[in-house]
Amino acid sequence: MMSDLPLDQVKTLLAVVDEQSFDAAAAVLHVTPSAVSQRVKALEQRTGRVLLLRTKPVSLTESGKVVARFARSLAQLEQDALTELGLGSSATRTVSIAVNADSLATWFLPALARLPQSHGVCFDLQREDQDHTAALLREGLVMAAVTAAPHPVQGCTSHRLGRMRYRAMASPAFVDRWLSSGPLPHQLPAAPVIVFDRKDDLQDRFLRGLTRRRTFTMVRHHIPASESFVDAVAAGLGWGMVPELQAAPRGDALVDLAPDRPLDVPLHWQQWKLDSPALAAVAEAVAEGAKESLR
């Protein structure tokens, strides 16, 4: 049972997961790597399960994810209790959040800035595609996430934030070179495209809606940074799906290829069912920020 798990061993497992190695966890815990290894091994013997795969970086097994979720919940409750008792530093109240790159580059940081400094929250943000952030919740790597998944992960609540609107954009020079000789559904599949990374399917989704068939653009530039992605579109390397929040400031540098065909991505806030004042305050700030910025 979880209540029978030694807390020092549980905390050590979480340190290894967060720091991604036994040596780094040892430095954070101020013990030797051998002590870290012994604690994790003892925890595995106690549970009768392999919890960590000794890869580089380390990774959790399914059983390890259960223990990691318990450990992170425990750590947050401990931080909140010490703060309320006046026995700990409020600066140690860390909230780990998974968030997609486009939200991070537009509305999310101003939303976090709404949180009064008196709450003493430290943010540990992990960037991940909105279709995959829920997996980090499931694995116990974060406490909350901005995600496209509406259905709550087990042990979590889910609230709708709004819709982030994307538009197919290109530079005027790109339009003249690649898209001026015929209808957009005929020309766009052959034109170079920019995608964020291998998980980004927004451009392919837009093409399927435009052409009513599955197409695959051969010339694909992968640019895994939100601002650089928009820079690449404006520079004429290819066309891409750009958030309205990023397109508007660019003015005439970007052309909307299909004004009547925006692509909306619903975003949700999922967080652990945890009675934590810090996490509740962050959720409120995020909801207010989303209300102002998202559709």
N, C-alpha and C positions, 0 to 999 in steps of 0.2 A: 504494500500500500504506500501511497505517496507520503503519508504521515510518518512512515517508518524510514524514510530516506534521510540519511545524515545531511544536514544543511551545508556543511563545509564541502562535502563531495558534490552536492547539487550545484553550489555556487562555482566550484572549480570547473565543472562541465560547461557551465554557461560562459565562463571566462575563455575557455578553449574555443568555443564556438564563435564568440565575438571577436577574439584576437586572431583566430584562424590558424593557430599553432600552439603546441605545448610550450615552446620556449617563450613566446610572446605572453602567454597566459601566466607563466611563472614570473615574468618581470612585473606584470600588473599586480599579482597576488603577493609578491615579495617572498617567494619560496623558490626552491630549486625545480628544474624541469622534472627531475626524478620524483619529487613529491607530487607534482601535478599528475604525472603518469600513474603513480600508485593510487591516488584518490579516484581517478577515473576508472581504473581497473577494479578497485574495491566496489565502486558504484555498480559497475557492470556485473560483478559477482553477486552483489546483493539483489539486483533485479533479475539475474539470470538471462540477461539480454546483452547483445552487442549494441552499444549506444553510439559509438563514434567509428567512422571509417578513417583509418590513419593514412589519409591521402594528403596531398599538398595542393590547396588548403584542405583542412579536415572537413568532413561532411557528416551529417547526422543520418542515422538509420531511422526507420519509422518509429521504433521504440524511443530512440534518442530525441525525436521531435516532441514526443509526449513529455519527456522529462524536461526538455528545454523550455517548453511553454510553462510548465509548473515553476521552473526556476526563475523565469523572467517575471511571472506574476508575483512570486514571492519577493523578488528584489524590489519591485515597484511598491508593494504594500509595506515593505520594511522602510523604504525611503520616505513614504508618506507618513508613517507612524513616527519616525524619528523627527521629522520636520515639525509635526503637530505638537510633539512633546518638547520641542526646543532642544533636542539632544544631538541634532545633526545639522549639517550645512544644507541649506535649501538648494545650493548650486549642484547637489548630487542627484537631484530628481531628474533622471534621464528618461525621455520618452522617445522610443524608436519607432520610426514611421517609414513605410515604403511609399514612394510617390513617383509618378511618371514624369519624364523629362520635360514635356511641354507645360505641365502644371507648375513644375519647379521653376521654369524659365519665365512664367507669366504671373499667375495670381497667388501661388501657394506661399511664397515667402512673405509678401505683404500681409497675408492672412495670419501667419505665425507671429508677425511683428505686432499684431493687435494684443497679444497676450501680455498683460502687465508684468513688468520685471519682478514684482513682488511675489509672483508664483515661483520664481527661481527654477524654471525648467531649462534643462539642457536638451537640445534636439540631436538625435542621431538619425540622420536621413539616409535611406538607401534608395538609389534610383533604379527603377525597373519599369518596363512597359506596363501600361494599365491593365492589359489582359493577363499579366503574370504576377502582379503585386500580391494578389490573394494567396499565392503559393507561399510567400514569405511569412504571412500570418499563420498559415497552416503548419509551417515548419518551426514556428516558435522563434523566428529570427527578428520579428518586429511585433509591436503591440497594436499598431493601427496601420491602415493603408488607404490611399486613394486608389480606387479600383473600378474597372468596368463591370465587375461581377456583382449583380444585384443580390444574389442569394448569399446569406451570411455563412462564413466558414464556421465549423462547429466551435461553439464556445464564444462566438462573436455576435455583435449586433451590426446591422447595416442600415444606413440612412442615405437617401438620394441627395446629392449635392447640386446637380444640374447637368447641363449639356455643354461640352466644349465643341464649338463649331469650327470645322476645317473647310478650307476652300482650295480648289486646284489652282495653283498659281505658277506663273512663269515670268521671265523678264520680257520686255518688249522685243528685244533682239532675238530671243529664243522663239517667240511667236512668229516673227517674220521668217526665220530660217526653217522652222520645222512644221508650223501649223497653218500657214497661209494659203496653201494650195488646194484645200478641200475641207469637207466637213470634219469637225473635231473627232467624232467616233472613228473615222477612217484614218486620221493622221496621228492621233495621240498614241496608239499602241506601238507605233514604230519610232517614237521620239524618245530620247534619253530621259530617264527618270531618276529622281533622288529618293532613296529610302534611308530611314534612320539606322536600322540594323536588320538582322535576319528575322527578327520577331515582328517587324513593322509591316502590316498588311494594308494600311490605309490606302495607299496608291492603287493596289490591286483591287481593293473593294470598290474604289471609285470607278476604275476601268470596267469592272464587271457590270456596274449599274449603268454606265454610259453606253457600252457596246452590247449588253445583254448576252455576253458570252465570256468564257474564260480566256484571258489573254495573258501573255507574259512578255514584258519588255526586255529585250536582250541587253541593252546598255543600261546598267543599273549602278549608280554611284552610292556607296554606303558611307554616310556621314553621321556618326553617332554622337552628335552634340546639337542641342536644340537651336541655339543662336547660329552656329556654323551651318546648320541645315538651311536656315532661311537665307543666310549669306550666299550659299551655293546656288539657291534658286535665283536670287537677285543677280548673281554673277553670270547666269545663263548656262550653268553646267547641265541643267535638266529642269523638268517640272516636278512639283511635289505638292503634297497636301500640307498647307500652312495654317496654323491656328489664326482665327480672325484677330485675336489679341496681339499677335506678332505681325500680322500683315498690315493692319491699319497704319502704324507709324511709318511704314516704308513708302506710302504714297504711290507716286507714279512709277517707282522702281519695280513694282509687281503688277501683273495683269491677271485678273480673275478670268480663268478660261471658261468657266460655266457658272455664271452668277445665279442661275436658277437651280443649281445642283450642289448645294452645300452638303457636307457630310457631318452629321452630329454624332458625338461619342458621349453617351451618358456616363457620368462619374458618380461613384458612391463612396461613402466613408464607412469603412468597417473597423471596428475596434473590439478588443477583448471585453467580455462581461466582467469588468473589474471595478470595484468600488474605490476608485482612485481620484482624488480631487485634481491632481495634475493632469491626468488623462482627460477628465471631464472638461477642464478649462481649455485644453488644446482643441478638443472636439467642437466646443462652442465657437472658438476663434476661427477655425477652419470653415464651419458652417456659415458664419457671417461673411467671411471673405468670398466664399463661393457664391453666396446670394448676390453679392455686388458684381461679380465678374463673369459668372457663367450664365447661360441662358436657362 
